[in-house]
Amino acid sequence: TKMPGVKSIISKDSKARADILISGGDIIQFGNLFLE
C-alpha cells in the first residue's frame, strides 16, 4: 500500500477490490470506535 497501516474497505456486493470486504450487518472497528 501507499500508506502503511491504512486499509481499503468496500462492500462484497460491489465486486470491487479492497483489503477488507464487508456485507450488510458487518461491524467495522477502528481504534475504540466502530460502525454498524
Distance bins in CASP14 RR format, pairs under 12 A and 6 or more apart:
PFRMAT RR
TARGET T0000
AUTHOR 0000-0000-0000
RMODE 2
METHOD distances of the structure
MODEL  1
1 7 1 0 0 1 0 0 0 0 0 0 0
1 8 0 0 0 0 1 0 0 0 0 0 0
1 18 0 0 0 0 0 1 0 0 0 0 0
1 19 1 0 0 1 0 0 0 0 0 0 0
2 8 0 0 0 0 0 1 0 0 0 0 0
3 19 0 0 0 0 0 1 0 0 0 0 0
5 19 0 0 0 0 1 0 0 0 0 0 0
5 30 0 0 0 0 0 1 0 0 0 0 0
6 18 0 0 0 0 0 1 0 0 0 0 0
6 19 0 0 0 0 1 0 0 0 0 0 0
6 20 0 0 0 0 0 1 0 0 0 0 0
6 30 0 0 0 0 0 1 0 0 0 0 0
7 18 1 0 0 1 0 0 0 0 0 0 0
7 19 1 1 0 0 0 0 0 0 0 0 0
7 20 1 0 1 0 0 0 0 0 0 0 0
7 21 0 0 0 0 0 1 0 0 0 0 0
7 22 0 0 0 0 0 1 0 0 0 0 0
7 28 0 0 0 0 0 1 0 0 0 0 0
7 29 0 0 0 0 0 1 0 0 0 0 0
7 30 0 0 0 0 1 0 0 0 0 0 0
8 14 0 0 0 0 0 1 0 0 0 0 0
8 16 0 0 0 0 1 0 0 0 0 0 0
8 17 0 0 0 0 1 0 0 0 0 0 0
8 18 1 0 1 0 0 0 0 0 0 0 0
8 19 1 0 1 0 0 0 0 0 0 0 0
8 20 1 0 0 1 0 0 0 0 0 0 0
8 21 0 0 0 0 1 0 0 0 0 0 0
8 22 0 0 0 0 0 1 0 0 0 0 0
8 28 0 0 0 0 0 1 0 0 0 0 0
9 16 0 0 0 0 0 1 0 0 0 0 0
9 17 0 0 0 0 0 1 0 0 0 0 0
9 18 1 0 1 0 0 0 0 0 0 0 0
9 19 1 0 0 1 0 0 0 0 0 0 0
9 20 1 0 1 0 0 0 0 0 0 0 0
9 21 1 0 0 1 0 0 0 0 0 0 0
9 22 1 0 0 1 0 0 0 0 0 0 0
9 23 0 0 0 0 0 1 0 0 0 0 0
9 26 0 0 0 0 1 0 0 0 0 0 0
9 27 0 0 0 0 0 1 0 0 0 0 0
9 28 1 0 0 1 0 0 0 0 0 0 0
9 29 0 0 0 0 0 1 0 0 0 0 0
9 30 0 0 0 0 1 0 0 0 0 0 0
9 35 0 0 0 0 1 0 0 0 0 0 0
10 16 1 0 1 0 0 0 0 0 0 0 0
10 17 1 0 0 1 0 0 0 0 0 0 0
10 18 1 0 1 0 0 0 0 0 0 0 0
10 19 0 0 0 0 1 0 0 0 0 0 0
10 20 1 0 0 1 0 0 0 0 0 0 0
10 21 1 0 0 1 0 0 0 0 0 0 0
10 22 1 0 0 1 0 0 0 0 0 0 0
10 23 0 0 0 0 0 1 0 0 0 0 0
10 26 0 0 0 0 0 1 0 0 0 0 0
10 28 0 0 0 0 0 1 0 0 0 0 0
11 17 0 0 0 0 0 1 0 0 0 0 0
11 18 0 0 0 0 1 0 0 0 0 0 0
11 20 0 0 0 0 0 1 0 0 0 0 0
11 21 1 0 0 1 0 0 0 0 0 0 0
11 22 1 0 1 0 0 0 0 0 0 0 0
11 23 1 0 0 1 0 0 0 0 0 0 0
11 24 1 0 0 1 0 0 0 0 0 0 0
11 25 0 0 0 0 0 1 0 0 0 0 0
11 26 0 0 0 0 1 0 0 0 0 0 0
11 28 0 0 0 0 0 1 0 0 0 0 0
12 18 0 0 0 0 1 0 0 0 0 0 0
12 20 0 0 0 0 1 0 0 0 0 0 0
12 21 1 0 1 0 0 0 0 0 0 0 0
12 22 1 0 0 1 0 0 0 0 0 0 0
12 23 1 0 1 0 0 0 0 0 0 0 0
12 24 0 0 0 0 1 0 0 0 0 0 0
12 25 0 0 0 0 0 1 0 0 0 0 0
12 26 0 0 0 0 1 0 0 0 0 0 0
13 21 0 0 0 0 1 0 0 0 0 0 0
13 22 0 0 0 0 1 0 0 0 0 0 0
13 23 1 0 0 1 0 0 0 0 0 0 0
13 24 0 0 0 0 1 0 0 0 0 0 0
13 26 0 0 0 0 0 1 0 0 0 0 0
14 21 0 0 0 0 1 0 0 0 0 0 0
14 22 0 0 0 0 1 0 0 0 0 0 0
14 23 0 0 0 0 0 1 0 0 0 0 0
14 24 0 0 0 0 0 1 0 0 0 0 0
15 21 0 0 0 0 1 0 0 0 0 0 0
16 22 0 0 0 0 0 1 0 0 0 0 0
18 28 0 0 0 0 0 1 0 0 0 0 0
20 26 0 0 0 0 1 0 0 0 0 0 0
20 27 0 0 0 0 0 1 0 0 0 0 0
20 28 1 0 0 1 0 0 0 0 0 0 0
20 29 0 0 0 0 0 1 0 0 0 0 0
20 30 0 0 0 0 0 1 0 0 0 0 0
21 28 0 0 0 0 0 1 0 0 0 0 0
22 28 1 0 0 1 0 0 0 0 0 0 0
22 29 0 0 0 0 0 1 0 0 0 0 0
22 35 0 0 0 0 1 0 0 0 0 0 0
22 36 0 0 0 0 0 1 0 0 0 0 0
24 35 0 0 0 0 0 1 0 0 0 0 0
24 36 0 0 0 0 1 0 0 0 0 0 0
25 34 0 0 0 0 0 1 0 0 0 0 0
25 35 0 0 0 0 0 1 0 0 0 0 0
25 36 1 0 0 1 0 0 0 0 0 0 0
26 34 0 0 0 0 0 1 0 0 0 0 0
26 35 0 0 0 0 1 0 0 0 0 0 0
26 36 1 0 0 1 0 0 0 0 0 0 0
27 33 0 0 0 0 0 1 0 0 0 0 0
27 34 1 0 1 0 0 0 0 0 0 0 0
27 35 1 0 0 1 0 0 0 0 0 0 0
27 36 1 0 1 0 0 0 0 0 0 0 0
28 34 1 0 0 1 0 0 0 0 0 0 0
28 35 1 0 1 0 0 0 0 0 0 0 0
28 36 1 0 0 1 0 0 0 0 0 0 0
29 35 0 0 0 0 1 0 0 0 0 0 0
29 36 0 0 0 0 0 1 0 0 0 0 0
END
